[in-house]
Amino acid sequence: MIPSAFDLRWAGAICSRNGEVEETGLGAGVLNDPVMGIVWLSKRLEIYGQSIRAGDVVLSGSFIRPVEARPGDSFHADFGQFGDVSINFA
């Protein structure tokens, strides 16, 4: 996927804990566009003589609130056309 092919403000997520929806959100929740989080970070690093380098893993920020993970909880996050991820806590 080419990032510029998508309006990431409309990229969404549904986060469920133990099969129940806990949080939902859109990319617009990150400075109105997730790309702007990366732009902000790049400008901030430049102040300190640093930069984002090829191969660095950078997260743009979250567009859902944190959900507490308790022992035994199971989480599933669905990002639509971008995929999904699950995790279980012991």
C-alpha positions in Angstrom: 0.0 0.0 0.0 1.2 3.5 -0.8 0.3 5.9 2.1 -0.5 8.8 -0.2 -3.2 6.6 -1.8 -5.3 6.9 1.4 -6.8 9.7 3.3 -5.5 8.4 6.7 -7.8 10.8 8.6 -10.4 8.2 7.9 -8.4 5.1 8.8 -10.3 3.6 11.7 -9.8 1.1 14.5 -12.2 -1.0 16.6 -10.5 -2.2 19.8 -12.2 -5.1 21.7 -11.4 -6.6 25.1 -12.7 -10.0 25.8 -15.1 -9.8 22.8 -16.6 -6.4 23.8 -15.9 -3.2 22.0 -13.9 -0.9 24.3 -12.7 1.9 22.0 -13.1 3.1 18.4 -11.4 5.9 16.6 -10.3 7.6 13.4 -6.8 8.7 12.3 -8.1 12.3 12.5 -7.7 12.0 16.2 -4.0 12.4 15.8 -3.4 16.1 15.0 -6.2 15.8 12.3 -4.0 13.4 10.3 -1.6 10.7 11.5 1.0 12.0 9.1 1.2 15.2 11.0 2.4 13.3 14.1 5.4 12.2 12.1 6.0 15.7 10.7 5.9 17.1 14.3 8.4 14.5 15.5 10.7 15.2 12.6 10.7 18.9 13.2 11.2 18.4 17.0 14.2 16.0 16.4 15.8 18.5 14.1 16.0 21.1 16.9 18.3 18.6 18.7 20.3 17.7 15.6 18.7 14.4 15.2 16.5 12.9 12.5 14.3 9.9 11.5 16.5 7.6 9.5 15.6 5.0 6.9 14.6 1.8 8.6 13.5 3.5 11.9 10.2 2.3 13.2 8.0 5.3 14.1 4.5 5.3 15.5 2.3 8.3 14.7 0.3 8.2 17.9 -2.9 6.5 18.9 -6.4 7.5 18.0 -8.0 5.5 20.7 -7.7 5.9 24.5 -5.6 3.3 26.4 -7.5 0.3 27.6 -6.4 -1.3 30.9 -5.1 -4.9 30.4 -5.8 -7.2 33.3 -4.6 -10.7 33.8 -6.6 -13.0 31.5 -7.7 -10.3 29.2 -7.8 -10.9 25.4 -7.6 -8.0 23.0 -8.4 -7.6 19.3 -7.8 -4.5 17.3 -9.4 -4.3 13.8 -7.9 -1.7 11.4 -10.2 -2.6 8.5 -8.3 -2.8 5.2 -5.0 -2.3 7.1 -5.4 -5.6 9.0 -5.9 -6.6 12.6 -3.9 -7.7 15.6 -4.7 -9.8 18.8 -3.0 -10.4 22.1 -3.8 -12.4 25.2 -2.5 -11.5 28.7 -1.6 -14.2 31.2 
